[in-house]
Amino acid sequence: MILKGRGLSKGIGEAELIVSSEPVSFLGGIDAETGRILDEKSDVFGESIAGKVFAFPSGKGSTVGSYVIYGLALNGCAPVAILNERSEVVVTVGVIISEIPLVDCLDLSLLRTGDRVKVDGSEGSVDAEGVEEIHVVTSFLENDGRILLLKRSELVGTYQGLWAGVSGYLEKGDQAYERAVTEIAEEVGISNPKLLKEGEPVCSRDEKTLWVVHPFLFHVDSPEVKLDWEHKEFKWISPSQIPEFETVPRLPKTFGAVVQGLRPSDGET
């Protein structure tokens, strides 16, 4: 699995990953002599970042934190690289003067403590060893302002019993749009749906799998559905009802990717 972000400090670092879900203050939050995390409110309290790749949303606190990072480097207990969702000046200055690779603009929810990663601060990339990237299509069907949700059967290989759109694997050489139309015909018996929008891919992490979901929104003229073996139930719902259902990971975000910027007239036939 390779994630692309923004490289802010050059260099390459490779090590085991520590991920904090909270912003980090290096002043008072990290022991500059050992690299141990001192903030008792941190979800990685007591861990040492020495020789690790340290991922956290952003820095916080005093500008003195830049010199704490430099002190970590002088004491030989700095992280080999840092990953952020959005870096700010304290961390950026600290890593540059300490020659520690830094990449930001990353979705840290796709990374896990214990992952073995290689960080390239020049290219702005993060390579997580052993995480397989699988591409799928997910289509939302719209009729009369409602969208179709499908409950996955116990016969499918993943996410049994959860609600989803019309989904299918993208095989090598497949075109995403063509695969989406094929799956709609096979899974719900609908031909010639009208494409309203194709969204940007949405990623989701499950153990050692990175799901890359290519979302589509189609209009269909009839609410009639003929389920195949992959699903055991269906419902036409208002889009606002999606959070009421137990869905596959990130389904609301996946739907958001195809309705963002869509004009009401785009759904008219």
Secondary structure as GFF3:
##gff-version 3
##sequence-region A 1 269
A	DSSP	beta_strand	2	4	.	.	.	ID=ss1
A	DSSP	beta_strand	6	9	.	.	.	ID=ss2
A	DSSP	beta_strand	12	19	.	.	.	ID=ss3
A	DSSP	alpha_helix	26	29	.	.	.	ID=ss4
A	DSSP	beta_strand	53	56	.	.	.	ID=ss5
A	DSSP	alpha_helix	65	74	.	.	.	ID=ss6
A	DSSP	beta_strand	81	84	.	.	.	ID=ss7
A	DSSP	alpha_helix	89	98	.	.	.	ID=ss8
A	DSSP	beta_strand	102	104	.	.	.	ID=ss9
A	DSSP	three_ten_helix	108	110	.	.	.	ID=ss10
A	DSSP	beta_strand	116	120	.	.	.	ID=ss11
A	DSSP	beta_strand	125	128	.	.	.	ID=ss12
A	DSSP	beta_strand	132	143	.	.	.	ID=ss13
A	DSSP	beta_strand	146	152	.	.	.	ID=ss14
A	DSSP	beta_strand	163	164	.	.	.	ID=ss15
A	DSSP	beta_strand	166	169	.	.	.	ID=ss16
A	DSSP	alpha_helix	176	188	.	.	.	ID=ss17
A	DSSP	beta_strand	194	198	.	.	.	ID=ss18
A	DSSP	beta_strand	202	206	.	.	.	ID=ss19
A	DSSP	beta_strand	209	219	.	.	.	ID=ss20
A	DSSP	beta_strand	231	237	.	.	.	ID=ss21
A	DSSP	three_ten_helix	239	244	.	.	.	ID=ss22
A	DSSP	alpha_helix	251	259	.	.	.	ID=ss23
A	DSSP	three_ten_helix	264	267	.	.	.	ID=ss24
###
